Amino acid sequence: MNDFYKRSFTSQKMMRTVLLSLMPIVVFSVYLFGTRVLVLLATVIAAGTASEYFWEKHYGNKASEAVFVSCVLYTLTLPVSIPVWIAVLGILFGLFFGKLFFGGFGKNVFNPAIVGRVFIYVNFPEPLTISWNEAAMGLPGGFGTYVTSRIDAITGATPMILFNNTGSLTDISSLLSGIVPGVIGETSKILIIAAGIYLIYKKVASWEIMAGTIIGFLSASAAFIMFKAPVLNPFYGMLMGGFLFGTVFMATDPISAPKTKPGKWIYGIIIGVVTLLIRSLSLFNGGMMFAILMGNTFAPIIDYFIRENAARKKRRQGAVS
């Protein structure tokens, strides 16, 4: 079995580090919503890895361990009650149209997990916007059930949807701890922040992108406040929805993000600003996933102009000397 794995998958230490950082979030999500989380994870991982394995095998290549990360991240952005067939369809679309059709790992322009999530969000909005489950409390929590009970789509919705529908704010302690309804892996901000610190310590994720995203979000919020436009308190804004999850795990994808240091700052700022604009000016409750895709679109262009500018300065210095 071990020999088969070595022949079939390219070893990527960085991806294993990301998976390790996600394990506490996975365990907590099972506690919150039940063991159906593990069923979704197992099904999505099986479908995703099999599709990449057979695709790459057809071309005489190995699959990448990055596919495991894409599958786990994608699953963690879903509500626990989503039909399994929709979850599988989303990961297949994300991997093929976000990665494999571009030539596989290292050649993709877009983050495959985000591509899959946006695809099902646009085509199957109901399971991702009104079908929510209550968050378990106490012991054994979700470990003692297959899936927690459904809740009312308005009064018991996620903190972001609740605010948009009623203007009510969830208390800070609940937002930080994650004992709230929501998608599988985006609720506990404490665990997400801890994972971000760990990934920065391991030099796996770019702190420049994370910082740039936060700066962009805060700057756009300040501009809205300055012009007295309606906007949510930025501290609450960062704790609601998938902002922190996207900042830590999605925006920092090393393949679809810029490679230059200035580019990482610009890229992060774009994502933060666009997230705030979508939340404030559109009908979408979130906005982070669309903002990251927009950032992915501009990432190669940002790097190109930064490198061109550096080369131009170097030629001028050479001409002067």
N, C-alpha and C positions, 0 to 999 in steps of 0.2 A: 504493500500500500504506500509506504514511504517512497519507494523508487518511482511508483506511478506518479505521485504528487510532484516529485522533483523533475520528472520528464514533462509534466503537463503545465506547471506554473513557474513563472519567474519569481525568484525570492526577492522580496522588497522589505528591508528592515523598517523603513519609514512607515510603510502601511501597517505593519504589525504594531508599531508604536501608537498609531492612530486608533487601531482596534482596541488596544489595551486601555486607552483613555476613554473609550466609549462604554466599556464594560460596566462601570458603576451606574451610568445612565440607563443601560439596558436593565440591570437588576432593579433599579428604582422604578422603572416603567412597568415591570411585571408586578411589583408591589402596588402600584397605583391602579392598574387597569386589568390585571389578571393574566393567566398563562396564555391567553390568545396572542399576546405579544410575541411569545416564543414560536407559536405556530406561524404567524405572519413572517417573522424573521427567517425561520427555517425554509418556508416555501419560497420567499423572494430570493434568498441566497441560493437555493437549489436551482431555481429557474435562471437566475442571472449568471451564475458560474457555468452552468451547463451550456447556455447560449454562447458565452464568450469562448469556452473551451472548444466547442465544435467549430465555431467560426475560425478561430486561430489555427486549429488543427487542419482545417481545409487548406489554409495557406502555408502550412508547415511551420507555424510559430507556436510559442507557448502562450497560454493565458497569463495575465498579470494578477498578482495578489491584490492589486488595487481594486479588482472587481468586488472583493469581499467588503472593502470599505464603502464602495458605491452602494452596494446592496443594503448594508446596515444603515448608512446615513439616509438613504431614500426611505427605508421602512420607518425610521424614527421620525420622519416628517408626516406620517400618516395617522389618522385617527384609528383607534384600536378596532372599531366596528366596521371598517371598510371591507367590502366583499373581497375575498381572496383573489378572485379572477381579475378584478380591477387592479389590485396591487401588482399582480404578475404582469399584466399588460403594460403597466406603467414602467416597470424596471426594464422590460424588453425594449420598449420604445426608447427609453433613456440611454441604454447601452448601445443600441444600434445607431440611432440618429444623433446621439451626443458623443459617440466615441468610435465604434467599430467602423462605421462608414467613412470616417476621417483617416483610417489607417491603424487604429488600435491605440494602445497606451502610449502617451507621450506626444501624440499628434492631434489630439482632440482640442477643439477651440472652446467647447462648452463643458461645464460640469455635468456628467451623465446623471447624477442623482437629481440635480435641479431640473434637467430636461424632462426626466420621467415624472417628477412631481408637477411641473407646469402642465404637462400633457394631460394628466388625469384631472387636474384642477379645472382646466378649460372644458374638457369633454365630459367629465362626470362631477359636476360641481356639488350635487346634493350630499354625497358621502363625506365631502371635505369641508362643507360649510354649515350643515345643520344636524348632522348625526354625531352626537357626542355622548360620552359615558362619564358617569360620576367618578371622582377620584376616591379611592379607598382610604380609610383612616384606621389607626389602631392595628392590632395584630389579629390574625395573620395577614391582614390586608388582601391584596389581590392574589397572594400565593395560595389562598384557600378557595379560589373560584376561577372558572374559565374566563369570564369576562364580567366586568362590573355593569350595573344597571344603566339603561339609557336615561337621559335627562331631557328636560324641556329645552327646546332649541333657543329660546329667548332668555328666560330668567335664569337658566342654569348653564348657559353657554360659556365659552372660553372667556378669559378676561378681556381680550381685545373685542370680541363680538359683543360682549355684555356692555362695554363702554360705548361702542358705536350705536347700539340699539337703545340703551337706556340712559347713558351718561354716568353710570355708576362705576366707581373705581374699586378694584379688588385691593385688599390691604397689602401693604408691602411684605409683611412676614409670609403671607401665603404665596405671593409671587416669587419670593426668594426660595422658599422651601420646595415649591412645586406641587403642593397639595391642592391642585386646582384642575378642572377639566381642561382638556387640550389634546394636541397631537401627542403621540407616544413619547417622544424624546425631548420635547422642547419646554417642558414645564419647570423642572428644577434648575433655577438660574445658578444656585450655589455649585451644583455639580458641573454645570457647563463652564462656569468661571474657573473652577478647579482644573478641569480638563484643559482649558486654554493656557493656564499657567504651566501645567505639566508639558504641554506640547511646545511652548516657548522655551522652557528649560531644556528640553531634549533637542531643541533647534530643528523641530519638524515643521512648525507653523510659523509664519511671518508675523512678528509683533507689529511691524510697520503697517501691514494691511489691517490688522485688528484696530490699532490706534487710529489709522486714517479713517476707517469706517465710523468709529465713535466720534471723531472730530467732525466729520462731514455731517453726521446726524445732529450733533449738538449745534453746529454752526447754522444749519438750515432751520433748526428749531428756534434759535435766537433771532434769526432774520424774520421768521413768522411772528414771533412775539413782539419784535421791534415795530413791525407794521400793523400790530394789533389784529393779525389774522388768527382765526381759530386753530389752535394746535394743542395737543395733549402735552402735559408736563413732560419734558424730555427724559427725566429719570424714570417715570412710569413707562414712557414710550420704549425705552431700552429694555425694560423688564417684561413687556408684553409681547405676545406673538413670538415669532421665530427670529427676532433681531439678533440676540446673543448667540443662538445656535448657528445661525447663518454666518455670523461674524467669525466665530471660532473654527467651524468645521467646513463650511462651504466656500466662503470668500477666499480662504487661504489655500485652496487646492493649488498645488505647485505647478500643475500643467496648464490650467486655464487662466492663471493669474500672471501678471507681468513678472519679468525676471530681474529688471533693474531696480535698484533701491528707490530712486525718485518715483519710478513708475508704480511701485507698490503703494506709496503714499497717495499719489493721484488716484489710483484705482480704488483704494479704500474710501477716499473722500467722495468719489463719484457714487459708490454704492450707498454710503450713508445719506448723502443728499437725495438721491433718487428714491430711496426707501421712504424718507419723510414726505417727499412730494407725492408719491403714490398713495400713501396713507391719508394725506390731507386733502388731495384734490381728485381722487378717483373713488370708485365704488368698492374697490378691493379693501378687505379688512387688514390685510398684511402689507405686502409689497416687497419684502426682502428677496424673495425668490426671483421676481422680475428684475429687481435692481442688480442682483448678482449676474443674471444673464446679460444685462446691458453692460455691466463691467467686463464680462468675458468678451463681449463683442469689441470693446475698445482696447483691451489689454495688448494685443499685438501692435496696434497703432501707437499706443502710448510708448511702448518700448522702442519702436522704430524711430519716432521723433526724438526721444531722449538720446539714443545712440547716434543719430545723425547730428544732433546739436553738439554732442561731445566730440565727434569726429571733426566738425566744422571748427570748433574752438582749437582743437589740436593742430589743424592745418594752418590756422591763423598764427598760432604761436610759433609754428615752424617757419612760416614766411617771415615773421618779424625777426627771429633769431638768425 
